[in-house]
Amino acid sequence: MKQHQVNSNPSFGFDPILRFPEVLRFTGARSRQTIYNWISAGNFPKPISLGANSIGWLQSDCEEWRQKKLSHRQ
């Protein structure tokens, strides 16, 4: 399976939507349930609905989450 890479372009105001596989790689989480647990605990951004059976996360929300995690490290 070929992996696609999306680059955001701030000059166009484009904020890519990450789907579950990208979110799992981005966060290092091992399962979808981990992400759902983090959301339930208020520790991860809520997804946006993309359709009847489809969700995704704004890349900027995920990056903000990661920055908060990194800032707590220090």
mmJSON file of the N, C-alpha and C atoms, coordinates in Angstrom:
{"data_MODEL":{"atom_site":{
"group_PDB":["ATOM","ATOM","ATOM","ATOM","ATOM","ATOM","ATOM","ATOM","ATOM","ATOM","ATOM","ATOM","ATOM","ATOM","ATOM","ATOM","ATOM","ATOM","ATOM","ATOM","ATOM","ATOM","ATOM","ATOM","ATOM","ATOM","ATOM","ATOM","ATOM","ATOM","ATOM","ATOM","ATOM","ATOM","ATOM","ATOM","ATOM","ATOM","ATOM","ATOM","ATOM","ATOM","ATOM","ATOM","ATOM","ATOM","ATOM","ATOM","ATOM","ATOM","ATOM","ATOM","ATOM","ATOM","ATOM","ATOM","ATOM","ATOM","ATOM","ATOM","ATOM","ATOM","ATOM","ATOM","ATOM","ATOM","ATOM","ATOM","ATOM","ATOM","ATOM","ATOM","ATOM","ATOM","ATOM","ATOM","ATOM","ATOM","ATOM","ATOM","ATOM","ATOM","ATOM","ATOM","ATOM","ATOM","ATOM","ATOM","ATOM","ATOM","ATOM","ATOM","ATOM","ATOM","ATOM","ATOM","ATOM","ATOM","ATOM","ATOM","ATOM","ATOM","ATOM","ATOM","ATOM","ATOM","ATOM","ATOM","ATOM","ATOM","ATOM","ATOM","ATOM","ATOM","ATOM","ATOM","ATOM","ATOM","ATOM","ATOM","ATOM","ATOM","ATOM","ATOM","ATOM","ATOM","ATOM","ATOM","ATOM","ATOM","ATOM","ATOM","ATOM","ATOM","ATOM","ATOM","ATOM","ATOM","ATOM","ATOM","ATOM","ATOM","ATOM","ATOM","ATOM","ATOM","ATOM","ATOM","ATOM","ATOM","ATOM","ATOM","ATOM","ATOM","ATOM","ATOM","ATOM","ATOM","ATOM","ATOM","ATOM","ATOM","ATOM","ATOM","ATOM","ATOM","ATOM","ATOM","ATOM","ATOM","ATOM","ATOM","ATOM","ATOM","ATOM","ATOM","ATOM","ATOM","ATOM","ATOM","ATOM","ATOM","ATOM","ATOM","ATOM","ATOM","ATOM","ATOM","ATOM","ATOM","ATOM","ATOM","ATOM","ATOM","ATOM","ATOM","ATOM","ATOM","ATOM","ATOM","ATOM","ATOM","ATOM","ATOM","ATOM","ATOM","ATOM","ATOM","ATOM","ATOM","ATOM","ATOM","ATOM","ATOM","ATOM","ATOM","ATOM","ATOM","ATOM","ATOM","ATOM","ATOM"],
"id":[1,2,3,4,5,6,7,8,9,10,11,12,13,14,15,16,17,18,19,20,21,22,23,24,25,26,27,28,29,30,31,32,33,34,35,36,37,38,39,40,41,42,43,44,45,46,47,48,49,50,51,52,53,54,55,56,57,58,59,60,61,62,63,64,65,66,67,68,69,70,71,72,73,74,75,76,77,78,79,80,81,82,83,84,85,86,87,88,89,90,91,92,93,94,95,96,97,98,99,100,101,102,103,104,105,106,107,108,109,110,111,112,113,114,115,116,117,118,119,120,121,122,123,124,125,126,127,128,129,130,131,132,133,134,135,136,137,138,139,140,141,142,143,144,145,146,147,148,149,150,151,152,153,154,155,156,157,158,159,160,161,162,163,164,165,166,167,168,169,170,171,172,173,174,175,176,177,178,179,180,181,182,183,184,185,186,187,188,189,190,191,192,193,194,195,196,197,198,199,200,201,202,203,204,205,206,207,208,209,210,211,212,213,214,215,216,217,218,219,220,221,222],
"type_symbol":["N","C","C","N","C","C","N","C","C","N","C","C","N","C","C","N","C","C","N","C","C","N","C","C","N","C","C","N","C","C","N","C","C","N","C","C","N","C","C","N","C","C","N","C","C","N","C","C","N","C","C","N","C","C","N","C","C","N","C","C","N","C","C","N","C","C","N","C","C","N","C","C","N","C","C","N","C","C","N","C","C","N","C","C","N","C","C","N","C","C","N","C","C","N","C","C","N","C","C","N","C","C","N","C","C","N","C","C","N","C","C","N","C","C","N","C","C","N","C","C","N","C","C","N","C","C","N","C","C","N","C","C","N","C","C","N","C","C","N","C","C","N","C","C","N","C","C","N","C","C","N","C","C","N","C","C","N","C","C","N","C","C","N","C","C","N","C","C","N","C","C","N","C","C","N","C","C","N","C","C","N","C","C","N","C","C","N","C","C","N","C","C","N","C","C","N","C","C","N","C","C","N","C","C","N","C","C","N","C","C","N","C","C","N","C","C","N","C","C","N","C","C"],
"label_atom_id":["N","CA","C","N","CA","C","N","CA","C","N","CA","C","N","CA","C","N","CA","C","N","CA","C","N","CA","C","N","CA","C","N","CA","C","N","CA","C","N","CA","C","N","CA","C","N","CA","C","N","CA","C","N","CA","C","N","CA","C","N","CA","C","N","CA","C","N","CA","C","N","CA","C","N","CA","C","N","CA","C","N","CA","C","N","CA","C","N","CA","C","N","CA","C","N","CA","C","N","CA","C","N","CA","C","N","CA","C","N","CA","C","N","CA","C","N","CA","C","N","CA","C","N","CA","C","N","CA","C","N","CA","C","N","CA","C","N","CA","C","N","CA","C","N","CA","C","N","CA","C","N","CA","C","N","CA","C","N","CA","C","N","CA","C","N","CA","C","N","CA","C","N","CA","C","N","CA","C","N","CA","C","N","CA","C","N","CA","C","N","CA","C","N","CA","C","N","CA","C","N","CA","C","N","CA","C","N","CA","C","N","CA","C","N","CA","C","N","CA","C","N","CA","C","N","CA","C","N","CA","C","N","CA","C","N","CA","C","N","CA","C","N","CA","C","N","CA","C","N","CA","C","N","CA","C","N","CA","C"],
"label_alt_id":[null,null,null,null,null,null,null,null,null,null,null,null,null,null,null,null,null,null,null,null,null,null,null,null,null,null,null,null,null,null,null,null,null,null,null,null,null,null,null,null,null,null,null,null,null,null,null,null,null,null,null,null,null,null,null,null,null,null,null,null,null,null,null,null,null,null,null,null,null,null,null,null,null,null,null,null,null,null,null,null,null,null,null,null,null,null,null,null,null,null,null,null,null,null,null,null,null,null,null,null,null,null,null,null,null,null,null,null,null,null,null,null,null,null,null,null,null,null,null,null,null,null,null,null,null,null,null,null,null,null,null,null,null,null,null,null,null,null,null,null,null,null,null,null,null,null,null,null,null,null,null,null,null,null,null,null,null,null,null,null,null,null,null,null,null,null,null,null,null,null,null,null,null,null,null,null,null,null,null,null,null,null,null,null,null,null,null,null,null,null,null,null,null,null,null,null,null,null,null,null,null,null,null,null,null,null,null,null,null,null,null,null,null,null,null,null,null,null,null,null,null,null],
"label_comp_id":["MET","MET","MET","LYS","LYS","LYS","GLN","GLN","GLN","HIS","HIS","HIS","GLN","GLN","GLN","VAL","VAL","VAL","ASN","ASN","ASN","SER","SER","SER","ASN","ASN","ASN","PRO","PRO","PRO","SER","SER","SER","PHE","PHE","PHE","GLY","GLY","GLY","PHE","PHE","PHE","ASP","ASP","ASP","PRO","PRO","PRO","ILE","ILE","ILE","LEU","LEU","LEU","ARG","ARG","ARG","PHE","PHE","PHE","PRO","PRO","PRO","GLU","GLU","GLU","VAL","VAL","VAL","LEU","LEU","LEU","ARG","ARG","ARG","PHE","PHE","PHE","THR","THR","THR","GLY","GLY","GLY","ALA","ALA","ALA","ARG","ARG","ARG","SER","SER","SER","ARG","ARG","ARG","GLN","GLN","GLN","THR","THR","THR","ILE","ILE","ILE","TYR","TYR","TYR","ASN","ASN","ASN","TRP","TRP","TRP","ILE","ILE","ILE","SER","SER","SER","ALA","ALA","ALA","GLY","GLY","GLY","ASN","ASN","ASN","PHE","PHE","PHE","PRO","PRO","PRO","LYS","LYS","LYS","PRO","PRO","PRO","ILE","ILE","ILE","SER","SER","SER","LEU","LEU","LEU","GLY","GLY","GLY","ALA","ALA","ALA","ASN","ASN","ASN","SER","SER","SER","ILE","ILE","ILE","GLY","GLY","GLY","TRP","TRP","TRP","LEU","LEU","LEU","GLN","GLN","GLN","SER","SER","SER","ASP","ASP","ASP","CYS","CYS","CYS","GLU","GLU","GLU","GLU","GLU","GLU","TRP","TRP","TRP","ARG","ARG","ARG","GLN","GLN","GLN","LYS","LYS","LYS","LYS","LYS","LYS","LEU","LEU","LEU","SER","SER","SER","HIS","HIS","HIS","ARG","ARG","ARG","GLN","GLN","GLN"],
"label_asym_id":["A","A","A","A","A","A","A","A","A","A","A","A","A","A","A","A","A","A","A","A","A","A","A","A","A","A","A","A","A","A","A","A","A","A","A","A","A","A","A","A","A","A","A","A","A","A","A","A","A","A","A","A","A","A","A","A","A","A","A","A","A","A","A","A","A","A","A","A","A","A","A","A","A","A","A","A","A","A","A","A","A","A","A","A","A","A","A","A","A","A","A","A","A","A","A","A","A","A","A","A","A","A","A","A","A","A","A","A","A","A","A","A","A","A","A","A","A","A","A","A","A","A","A","A","A","A","A","A","A","A","A","A","A","A","A","A","A","A","A","A","A","A","A","A","A","A","A","A","A","A","A","A","A","A","A","A","A","A","A","A","A","A","A","A","A","A","A","A","A","A","A","A","A","A","A","A","A","A","A","A","A","A","A","A","A","A","A","A","A","A","A","A","A","A","A","A","A","A","A","A","A","A","A","A","A","A","A","A","A","A","A","A","A","A","A","A","A","A","A","A","A","A"],
"label_entity_id":["1","1","1","1","1","1","1","1","1","1","1","1","1","1","1","1","1","1","1","1","1","1","1","1","1","1","1","1","1","1","1","1","1","1","1","1","1","1","1","1","1","1","1","1","1","1","1","1","1","1","1","1","1","1","1","1","1","1","1","1","1","1","1","1","1","1","1","1","1","1","1","1","1","1","1","1","1","1","1","1","1","1","1","1","1","1","1","1","1","1","1","1","1","1","1","1","1","1","1","1","1","1","1","1","1","1","1","1","1","1","1","1","1","1","1","1","1","1","1","1","1","1","1","1","1","1","1","1","1","1","1","1","1","1","1","1","1","1","1","1","1","1","1","1","1","1","1","1","1","1","1","1","1","1","1","1","1","1","1","1","1","1","1","1","1","1","1","1","1","1","1","1","1","1","1","1","1","1","1","1","1","1","1","1","1","1","1","1","1","1","1","1","1","1","1","1","1","1","1","1","1","1","1","1","1","1","1","1","1","1","1","1","1","1","1","1","1","1","1","1","1","1"],
"label_seq_id":[1,1,1,2,2,2,3,3,3,4,4,4,5,5,5,6,6,6,7,7,7,8,8,8,9,9,9,10,10,10,11,11,11,12,12,12,13,13,13,14,14,14,15,15,15,16,16,16,17,17,17,18,18,18,19,19,19,20,20,20,21,21,21,22,22,22,23,23,23,24,24,24,25,25,25,26,26,26,27,27,27,28,28,28,29,29,29,30,30,30,31,31,31,32,32,32,33,33,33,34,34,34,35,35,35,36,36,36,37,37,37,38,38,38,39,39,39,40,40,40,41,41,41,42,42,42,43,43,43,44,44,44,45,45,45,46,46,46,47,47,47,48,48,48,49,49,49,50,50,50,51,51,51,52,52,52,53,53,53,54,54,54,55,55,55,56,56,56,57,57,57,58,58,58,59,59,59,60,60,60,61,61,61,62,62,62,63,63,63,64,64,64,65,65,65,66,66,66,67,67,67,68,68,68,69,69,69,70,70,70,71,71,71,72,72,72,73,73,73,74,74,74],
"pdbx_PDB_ins_code":[null,null,null,null,null,null,null,null,null,null,null,null,null,null,null,null,null,null,null,null,null,null,null,null,null,null,null,null,null,null,null,null,null,null,null,null,null,null,null,null,null,null,null,null,null,null,null,null,null,null,null,null,null,null,null,null,null,null,null,null,null,null,null,null,null,null,null,null,null,null,null,null,null,null,null,null,null,null,null,null,null,null,null,null,null,null,null,null,null,null,null,null,null,null,null,null,null,null,null,null,null,null,null,null,null,null,null,null,null,null,null,null,null,null,null,null,null,null,null,null,null,null,null,null,null,null,null,null,null,null,null,null,null,null,null,null,null,null,null,null,null,null,null,null,null,null,null,null,null,null,null,null,null,null,null,null,null,null,null,null,null,null,null,null,null,null,null,null,null,null,null,null,null,null,null,null,null,null,null,null,null,null,null,null,null,null,null,null,null,null,null,null,null,null,null,null,null,null,null,null,null,null,null,null,null,null,null,null,null,null,null,null,null,null,null,null,null,null,null,null,null,null],
"Cartn_x":[0.844,0.0,0.884,0.644,1.44,0.941,1.864,1.488,1.563,0.559,0.512,0.974,1.678,2.146,1.547,0.922,0.296,1.104,1.48,2.205,1.266,1.216,0.364,1.088,0.335,0.89,0.243,0.965,0.363,-0.095,0.514,0.114,-1.3,-1.782,-3.139,-4.095,-3.615,-4.459,-5.002,-4.257,-4.697,-4.3,-5.271,-5.03,-5.491,-4.556,-4.945,-5.728,-6.576,-7.327,-6.621,-6.289,-5.622,-6.661,-6.526,-7.403,-6.756,-7.452,-6.969,-5.547,-5.198,-3.824,-2.754,-3.006,-2.049,-1.997,-3.157,-3.211,-2.469,-2.636,-1.922,-0.412,0.051,1.491,1.951,1.161,1.505,1.662,0.77,0.761,1.615,1.85,2.555,1.63,0.334,-0.639,-0.667,-0.956,-0.951,-2.32,-3.376,-4.709,-5.684,-6.779,-7.861,-8.46,-8.545,-9.139,-8.346,-7.039,-6.214,-6.617,-6.793,-7.216,-8.588,-9.519,-10.856,-10.791,-9.93,-9.768,-9.238,-8.257,-7.71,-8.783,-9.623,-10.701,-11.683,-12.076,-13.029,-12.485,-11.182,-10.555,-10.275,-10.545,-10.294,-8.833,-8.064,-6.634,-6.241,-7.211,-6.925,-8.08,-7.804,-8.89,-9.97,-11.185,-12.299,-12.199,-12.606,-12.555,-13.671,-13.521,-14.584,-15.222,-16.492,-17.218,-16.962,-16.621,-16.385,-17.482,-18.365,-19.445,-20.133,-20.977,-21.762,-20.882,-19.828,-18.964,-17.5,-17.239,-15.878,-15.559,-14.399,-13.949,-12.491,-12.065,-10.678,-10.351,-9.091,-8.616,-7.855,-8.013,-7.211,-5.768,-4.865,-3.452,-3.017,-3.542,-3.161,-3.58,-4.736,-5.168,-4.216,-3.793,-2.868,-1.499,-1.045,0.242,0.197,-0.927,-1.091,-1.052,-1.719,-1.698,-0.264,0.491,1.873,2.73,2.544,3.316,3.021,1.761,1.407,2.086,2.111,2.791,4.276,4.884,6.323,6.636,5.75,6.007,5.911,5.109,5.0,6.211,6.982,8.178,9.272,9.34,10.47,10.253],
"Cartn_y":[-1.18,0.0,1.236,2.106,3.319,4.368,4.97,5.987,7.363,8.16,9.518,10.468,11.482,12.484,13.817,14.501,15.785,16.869,17.851,18.987,20.169,20.803,21.971,23.166,24.076,25.276,26.466,27.101,28.195,29.354,29.535,30.655,30.476,29.233,28.968,28.748,28.738,28.508,27.089,26.14,24.754,23.989,23.387,22.589,21.171,20.276,18.921,18.188,17.303,16.44,15.091,14.665,13.386,12.316,11.189,10.059,9.169,8.128,7.298,6.773,6.208,5.699,6.777,7.984,9.081,9.518,9.559,9.962,8.936,7.669,6.639,6.797,7.039,7.256,8.54,9.6,10.91,10.863,10.134,10.105,8.993,7.962,6.797,5.843,6.133,5.241,3.915,2.845,1.52,1.059,1.755,1.309,2.475,2.23,3.211,3.433,2.363,2.472,3.443,3.455,4.399,5.825,6.118,7.463,7.782,6.84,7.061,7.26,6.535,6.718,8.112,8.567,9.913,10.977,10.778,11.735,11.758,10.579,10.497,11.167,11.068,11.673,13.167,13.674,15.089,15.384,14.354,14.524,14.557,14.508,14.534,15.236,15.966,16.681,15.746,16.24,15.472,15.495,14.398,14.353,15.177,15.437,16.089,15.043,15.181,14.243,14.585,13.56,13.74,13.092,12.403,11.708,10.768,9.924,9.021,8.109,7.574,6.633,7.033,8.313,8.774,9.963,9.896,10.985,11.308,12.46,12.866,13.963,14.324,15.358,16.398,17.655,18.696,18.515,18.627,18.462,19.479,20.697,21.734,21.353,20.699,20.245,19.189,18.287,17.225,17.801,18.771,19.407,20.178,20.849,21.563,20.579,19.432,18.383,17.935,17.713,17.255,18.319,19.579,20.647,20.735,20.545,20.532,19.386,18.221,17.049,17.331,17.916,18.202,19.272,20.26,21.316,20.793,19.757,19.165,18.317,17.943,17.131,17.887,19.175,19.953,20.46],
"Cartn_z":[0.0,0.0,0.0,-0.944,-1.065,-0.074,0.644,1.617,0.961,1.22,0.693,1.769,1.328,2.271,1.853,2.796,2.514,3.196,2.416,2.974,3.054,4.207,4.329,3.726,3.167,2.568,3.244,4.189,4.945,4.074,2.902,2.055,1.509,1.443,0.993,2.153,3.383,4.534,4.58,4.054,3.947,5.203,5.861,7.066,6.76,6.434,6.031,7.111,6.664,7.567,7.613,8.822,9.017,9.307,8.66,8.906,9.96,10.4,11.511,11.318,10.163,10.039,10.265,9.729,9.93,11.391,12.044,13.456,14.321,14.016,14.772,14.618,13.397,13.182,13.852,13.737,14.287,15.804,16.463,17.93,18.515,17.73,18.254,18.986,18.955,19.599,18.843,19.573,18.953,18.472,18.898,18.486,18.419,17.71,17.643,19.028,19.806,21.142,22.016,21.864,22.634,22.309,21.037,20.633,21.225,21.128,21.696,23.209,23.884,25.335,25.651,24.875,25.077,24.858,23.828,23.55,24.716,25.193,26.321,27.569,27.775,28.953,28.751,27.551,27.268,26.987,26.622,26.395,24.923,24.037,22.608,21.909,20.827,20.133,19.609,19.608,19.047,17.525,16.908,15.44,14.819,13.533,12.774,11.865,11.639,10.79,9.324,8.554,7.12,6.288,6.951,6.266,7.226,6.704,7.548,8.393,7.831,8.554,8.468,8.475,8.257,9.165,9.818,10.676,10.37,10.82,10.662,11.647,11.716,12.622,11.82,12.19,11.562,12.008,11.059,11.376,12.425,12.342,13.305,14.725,14.892,16.22,16.765,15.893,16.316,16.665,15.89,16.167,17.488,17.756,19.032,20.2,20.052,21.082,21.344,20.253,20.407,21.101,20.757,21.392,22.895,23.275,24.697,25.413,24.772,25.365,25.538,24.53,24.606,25.643,25.79,26.767,28.209,28.435,29.768,30.113,29.119,29.317,30.045,29.808,30.318,31.703],
"occupancy":[1.0,1.0,1.0,1.0,1.0,1.0,1.0,1.0,1.0,1.0,1.0,1.0,1.0,1.0,1.0,1.0,1.0,1.0,1.0,1.0,1.0,1.0,1.0,1.0,1.0,1.0,1.0,1.0,1.0,1.0,1.0,1.0,1.0,1.0,1.0,1.0,1.0,1.0,1.0,1.0,1.0,1.0,1.0,1.0,1.0,1.0,1.0,1.0,1.0,1.0,1.0,1.0,1.0,1.0,1.0,1.0,1.0,1.0,1.0,1.0,1.0,1.0,1.0,1.0,1.0,1.0,1.0,1.0,1.0,1.0,1.0,1.0,1.0,1.0,1.0,1.0,1.0,1.0,1.0,1.0,1.0,1.0,1.0,1.0,1.0,1.0,1.0,1.0,1.0,1.0,1.0,1.0,1.0,1.0,1.0,1.0,1.0,1.0,1.0,1.0,1.0,1.0,1.0,1.0,1.0,1.0,1.0,1.0,1.0,1.0,1.0,1.0,1.0,1.0,1.0,1.0,1.0,1.0,1.0,1.0,1.0,1.0,1.0,1.0,1.0,1.0,1.0,1.0,1.0,1.0,1.0,1.0,1.0,1.0,1.0,1.0,1.0,1.0,1.0,1.0,1.0,1.0,1.0,1.0,1.0,1.0,1.0,1.0,1.0,1.0,1.0,1.0,1.0,1.0,1.0,1.0,1.0,1.0,1.0,1.0,1.0,1.0,1.0,1.0,1.0,1.0,1.0,1.0,1.0,1.0,1.0,1.0,1.0,1.0,1.0,1.0,1.0,1.0,1.0,1.0,1.0,1.0,1.0,1.0,1.0,1.0,1.0,1.0,1.0,1.0,1.0,1.0,1.0,1.0,1.0,1.0,1.0,1.0,1.0,1.0,1.0,1.0,1.0,1.0,1.0,1.0,1.0,1.0,1.0,1.0,1.0,1.0,1.0,1.0,1.0,1.0,1.0,1.0,1.0,1.0,1.0,1.0],
"B_iso_or_equiv":[0.0,0.0,0.0,0.0,0.0,0.0,0.0,0.0,0.0,0.0,0.0,0.0,0.0,0.0,0.0,0.0,0.0,0.0,0.0,0.0,0.0,0.0,0.0,0.0,0.0,0.0,0.0,0.0,0.0,0.0,0.0,0.0,0.0,0.0,0.0,0.0,0.0,0.0,0.0,0.0,0.0,0.0,0.0,0.0,0.0,0.0,0.0,0.0,0.0,0.0,0.0,0.0,0.0,0.0,0.0,0.0,0.0,0.0,0.0,0.0,0.0,0.0,0.0,0.0,0.0,0.0,0.0,0.0,0.0,0.0,0.0,0.0,0.0,0.0,0.0,0.0,0.0,0.0,0.0,0.0,0.0,0.0,0.0,0.0,0.0,0.0,0.0,0.0,0.0,0.0,0.0,0.0,0.0,0.0,0.0,0.0,0.0,0.0,0.0,0.0,0.0,0.0,0.0,0.0,0.0,0.0,0.0,0.0,0.0,0.0,0.0,0.0,0.0,0.0,0.0,0.0,0.0,0.0,0.0,0.0,0.0,0.0,0.0,0.0,0.0,0.0,0.0,0.0,0.0,0.0,0.0,0.0,0.0,0.0,0.0,0.0,0.0,0.0,0.0,0.0,0.0,0.0,0.0,0.0,0.0,0.0,0.0,0.0,0.0,0.0,0.0,0.0,0.0,0.0,0.0,0.0,0.0,0.0,0.0,0.0,0.0,0.0,0.0,0.0,0.0,0.0,0.0,0.0,0.0,0.0,0.0,0.0,0.0,0.0,0.0,0.0,0.0,0.0,0.0,0.0,0.0,0.0,0.0,0.0,0.0,0.0,0.0,0.0,0.0,0.0,0.0,0.0,0.0,0.0,0.0,0.0,0.0,0.0,0.0,0.0,0.0,0.0,0.0,0.0,0.0,0.0,0.0,0.0,0.0,0.0,0.0,0.0,0.0,0.0,0.0,0.0,0.0,0.0,0.0,0.0,0.0,0.0],
"pdbx_formal_charge":[null,null,null,null,null,null,null,null,null,null,null,null,null,null,null,null,null,null,null,null,null,null,null,null,null,null,null,null,null,null,null,null,null,null,null,null,null,null,null,null,null,null,null,null,null,null,null,null,null,null,null,null,null,null,null,null,null,null,null,null,null,null,null,null,null,null,null,null,null,null,null,null,null,null,null,null,null,null,null,null,null,null,null,null,null,null,null,null,null,null,null,null,null,null,null,null,null,null,null,null,null,null,null,null,null,null,null,null,null,null,null,null,null,null,null,null,null,null,null,null,null,null,null,null,null,null,null,null,null,null,null,null,null,null,null,null,null,null,null,null,null,null,null,null,null,null,null,null,null,null,null,null,null,null,null,null,null,null,null,null,null,null,null,null,null,null,null,null,null,null,null,null,null,null,null,null,null,null,null,null,null,null,null,null,null,null,null,null,null,null,null,null,null,null,null,null,null,null,null,null,null,null,null,null,null,null,null,null,null,null,null,null,null,null,null,null,null,null,null,null,null,null],
"auth_seq_id":[1,1,1,2,2,2,3,3,3,4,4,4,5,5,5,6,6,6,7,7,7,8,8,8,9,9,9,10,10,10,11,11,11,12,12,12,13,13,13,14,14,14,15,15,15,16,16,16,17,17,17,18,18,18,19,19,19,20,20,20,21,21,21,22,22,22,23,23,23,24,24,24,25,25,25,26,26,26,27,27,27,28,28,28,29,29,29,30,30,30,31,31,31,32,32,32,33,33,33,34,34,34,35,35,35,36,36,36,37,37,37,38,38,38,39,39,39,40,40,40,41,41,41,42,42,42,43,43,43,44,44,44,45,45,45,46,46,46,47,47,47,48,48,48,49,49,49,50,50,50,51,51,51,52,52,52,53,53,53,54,54,54,55,55,55,56,56,56,57,57,57,58,58,58,59,59,59,60,60,60,61,61,61,62,62,62,63,63,63,64,64,64,65,65,65,66,66,66,67,67,67,68,68,68,69,69,69,70,70,70,71,71,71,72,72,72,73,73,73,74,74,74],
"auth_comp_id":["MET","MET","MET","LYS","LYS","LYS","GLN","GLN","GLN","HIS","HIS","HIS","GLN","GLN","GLN","VAL","VAL","VAL","ASN","ASN","ASN","SER","SER","SER","ASN","ASN","ASN","PRO","PRO","PRO","SER","SER","SER","PHE","PHE","PHE","GLY","GLY","GLY","PHE","PHE","PHE","ASP","ASP","ASP","PRO","PRO","PRO","ILE","ILE","ILE","LEU","LEU","LEU","ARG","ARG","ARG","PHE","PHE","PHE","PRO","PRO","PRO","GLU","GLU","GLU","VAL","VAL","VAL","LEU","LEU","LEU","ARG","ARG","ARG","PHE","PHE","PHE","THR","THR","THR","GLY","GLY","GLY","ALA","ALA","ALA","ARG","ARG","ARG","SER","SER","SER","ARG","ARG","ARG","GLN","GLN","GLN","THR","THR","THR","ILE","ILE","ILE","TYR","TYR","TYR","ASN","ASN","ASN","TRP","TRP","TRP","ILE","ILE","ILE","SER","SER","SER","ALA","ALA","ALA","GLY","GLY","GLY","ASN","ASN","ASN","PHE","PHE","PHE","PRO","PRO","PRO","LYS","LYS","LYS","PRO","PRO","PRO","ILE","ILE","ILE","SER","SER","SER","LEU","LEU","LEU","GLY","GLY","GLY","ALA","ALA","ALA","ASN","ASN","ASN","SER","SER","SER","ILE","ILE","ILE","GLY","GLY","GLY","TRP","TRP","TRP","LEU","LEU","LEU","GLN","GLN","GLN","SER","SER","SER","ASP","ASP","ASP","CYS","CYS","CYS","GLU","GLU","GLU","GLU","GLU","GLU","TRP","TRP","TRP","ARG","ARG","ARG","GLN","GLN","GLN","LYS","LYS","LYS","LYS","LYS","LYS","LEU","LEU","LEU","SER","SER","SER","HIS","HIS","HIS","ARG","ARG","ARG","GLN","GLN","GLN"],
"auth_asym_id":["A","A","A","A","A","A","A","A","A","A","A","A","A","A","A","A","A","A","A","A","A","A","A","A","A","A","A","A","A","A","A","A","A","A","A","A","A","A","A","A","A","A","A","A","A","A","A","A","A","A","A","A","A","A","A","A","A","A","A","A","A","A","A","A","A","A","A","A","A","A","A","A","A","A","A","A","A","A","A","A","A","A","A","A","A","A","A","A","A","A","A","A","A","A","A","A","A","A","A","A","A","A","A","A","A","A","A","A","A","A","A","A","A","A","A","A","A","A","A","A","A","A","A","A","A","A","A","A","A","A","A","A","A","A","A","A","A","A","A","A","A","A","A","A","A","A","A","A","A","A","A","A","A","A","A","A","A","A","A","A","A","A","A","A","A","A","A","A","A","A","A","A","A","A","A","A","A","A","A","A","A","A","A","A","A","A","A","A","A","A","A","A","A","A","A","A","A","A","A","A","A","A","A","A","A","A","A","A","A","A","A","A","A","A","A","A","A","A","A","A","A","A"],
"auth_atom_id":["N","CA","C","N","CA","C","N","CA","C","N","CA","C","N","CA","C","N","CA","C","N","CA","C","N","CA","C","N","CA","C","N","CA","C","N","CA","C","N","CA","C","N","CA","C","N","CA","C","N","CA","C","N","CA","C","N","CA","C","N","CA","C","N","CA","C","N","CA","C","N","CA","C","N","CA","C","N","CA","C","N","CA","C","N","CA","C","N","CA","C","N","CA","C","N","CA","C","N","CA","C","N","CA","C","N","CA","C","N","CA","C","N","CA","C","N","CA","C","N","CA","C","N","CA","C","N","CA","C","N","CA","C","N","CA","C","N","CA","C","N","CA","C","N","CA","C","N","CA","C","N","CA","C","N","CA","C","N","CA","C","N","CA","C","N","CA","C","N","CA","C","N","CA","C","N","CA","C","N","CA","C","N","CA","C","N","CA","C","N","CA","C","N","CA","C","N","CA","C","N","CA","C","N","CA","C","N","CA","C","N","CA","C","N","CA","C","N","CA","C","N","CA","C","N","CA","C","N","CA","C","N","CA","C","N","CA","C","N","CA","C","N","CA","C","N","CA","C","N","CA","C","N","CA","C","N","CA","C"],
"pdbx_PDB_model_num":[1,1,1,1,1,1,1,1,1,1,1,1,1,1,1,1,1,1,1,1,1,1,1,1,1,1,1,1,1,1,1,1,1,1,1,1,1,1,1,1,1,1,1,1,1,1,1,1,1,1,1,1,1,1,1,1,1,1,1,1,1,1,1,1,1,1,1,1,1,1,1,1,1,1,1,1,1,1,1,1,1,1,1,1,1,1,1,1,1,1,1,1,1,1,1,1,1,1,1,1,1,1,1,1,1,1,1,1,1,1,1,1,1,1,1,1,1,1,1,1,1,1,1,1,1,1,1,1,1,1,1,1,1,1,1,1,1,1,1,1,1,1,1,1,1,1,1,1,1,1,1,1,1,1,1,1,1,1,1,1,1,1,1,1,1,1,1,1,1,1,1,1,1,1,1,1,1,1,1,1,1,1,1,1,1,1,1,1,1,1,1,1,1,1,1,1,1,1,1,1,1,1,1,1,1,1,1,1,1,1,1,1,1,1,1,1,1,1,1,1,1,1]
}}}
